[in-house]
Amino acid sequence: MKRETRYQAAIIKDNHILLIRHEECATGRSYWLLPGGAREPDETEEACVLREAQEETGLEVSVERLLLDEDDIPFETYYKRLKTYLCSVINGDPKPGHDPEAESAQQHSIAEVRWFGLGASVQWDDSITEDPLICPLLQRIRAVLGYA
């Protein structure tokens, strides 16, 4: 069953965006995502984004504004809708975090966090450019922020 909405943080610093690399425990397959997840009961969207960013990257961030609100997602995900918030770093150095939900933690782990330049997508490696989920999302973020 699909969850309703994934709230995610587009954490930007010095013209770079922070991505987290998930690794599936069963297969070893890895993929890049923005930090994010589902809201907890009685949690605001912004509070969800702040919590997910801290859990998954160790960073304290601030939410600046909603960047993208997409309900026509052209690929299969666990979510029906994506809401991407522009965030900036307040404190900390990024490091691989964890997913506190036991079920998710058994399925995948956060193996790496890395900054990727927004200025030119040609500098991204194949793990980004060949990914049908993250590459189009990064291109949409680049366009909204005026990089494209």
C-alpha positions in Angstrom: 0.0 0.0 0.0 1.3 3.4 -0.9 1.7 6.1 1.7 0.1 9.4 0.9 2.9 12.0 0.9 6.7 12.0 1.3 8.1 15.3 2.8 11.7 15.8 1.8 14.5 18.3 2.4 16.4 19.9 -0.5 19.3 21.0 1.7 21.4 23.6 -0.3 24.8 24.9 0.7 27.3 26.7 -1.6 25.4 25.7 -4.8 25.3 22.0 -3.8 22.5 19.8 -2.7 22.9 17.0 -0.1 21.8 13.5 -1.0 21.7 10.3 1.0 22.6 6.9 -0.4 20.4 4.1 0.8 21.5 0.5 0.5 19.0 -2.3 0.5 19.9 -4.9 3.1 18.7 -8.0 1.1 20.2 -7.1 -2.3 23.0 -4.6 -1.7 21.4 -2.3 -4.3 21.9 1.3 -3.6 20.2 4.5 -4.7 20.2 8.2 -3.9 17.4 10.2 -2.3 16.8 13.5 -0.6 16.4 13.2 3.2 12.7 12.7 3.9 9.8 10.5 4.9 6.3 10.5 6.2 4.7 12.7 8.8 4.0 11.4 12.3 0.6 12.0 13.9 0.0 15.7 14.8 3.3 16.7 13.1 3.4 19.7 10.8 5.0 19.3 7.3 7.9 21.6 8.3 8.5 19.7 11.6 8.6 16.4 9.6 11.2 17.8 7.2 13.3 19.1 10.1 13.1 15.7 11.9 13.9 13.6 8.9 16.9 15.8 7.9 18.3 15.5 11.5 17.6 11.7 11.7 19.1 10.9 8.2 22.0 13.4 8.0 22.7 14.6 11.6 22.2 18.2 10.4 20.1 20.9 12.1 18.4 22.7 9.2 15.9 25.5 8.7 13.0 25.3 6.3 12.9 28.2 3.9 9.9 27.4 1.6 8.1 24.8 -0.3 9.9 24.2 -3.7 7.9 21.4 -5.3 4.5 19.8 -4.7 4.1 16.9 -7.0 1.2 14.5 -7.2 1.7 13.3 -10.8 4.9 11.3 -10.1 6.1 9.6 -13.4 7.6 6.6 -11.6 6.8 4.0 -9.1 7.4 5.0 -5.5 6.0 4.2 -2.0 4.3 7.6 -2.1 1.5 9.1 -4.1 2.8 12.7 -3.6 6.2 14.4 -3.1 6.6 17.7 -1.2 10.1 19.1 -1.4 11.2 21.9 0.9 14.1 24.2 0.4 16.3 24.0 3.5 19.6 25.5 4.7 22.1 24.2 7.3 22.0 25.8 10.7 24.4 23.5 12.5 26.4 20.3 12.1 28.4 18.3 9.6 26.5 15.8 7.4 26.9 12.1 8.3 24.9 9.0 7.5 22.1 8.8 9.9 19.4 6.1 10.5 15.8 5.3 10.1 14.2 4.9 13.6 11.3 2.8 12.2 12.3 -0.8 12.8 10.6 -2.1 9.6 12.5 0.4 7.4 15.8 -0.1 9.2 15.5 -3.9 8.4 15.0 -3.1 4.7 17.7 -0.5 4.0 20.4 1.5 5.7 21.9 5.0 5.0 25.3 4.2 3.7 26.6 7.7 2.6 25.7 11.4 2.5 27.3 13.6 -0.2 27.0 17.0 -1.7 26.3 17.3 -5.4 26.8 20.4 -7.4 23.7 22.1 -8.8 25.5 24.2 -11.4 26.1 21.5 -14.1 24.5 18.0 -14.1 27.2 16.7 -16.4 29.4 16.6 -13.3 27.1 14.0 -11.6 28.3 10.4 -11.7 26.3 7.5 -13.3 24.6 6.6 -10.0 22.7 9.9 -10.3 22.3 10.4 -14.1 21.0 6.9 -14.7 18.6 6.8 -11.7 15.0 7.3 -13.0 13.9 8.7 -9.6 16.6 11.1 -8.4 17.9 12.5 -11.7 14.6 14.0 -12.9 13.9 15.3 -9.4 17.2 17.1 -9.3 16.6 18.5 -12.7 13.2 19.9 -11.5 14.9 21.3 -8.4 17.6 22.9 -10.6 14.9 24.5 -12.8 12.9 25.9 -9.9 16.1 27.4 -8.3 17.2 28.9 -11.6 20.2 26.6 -12.3 18.8 25.0 -15.5 
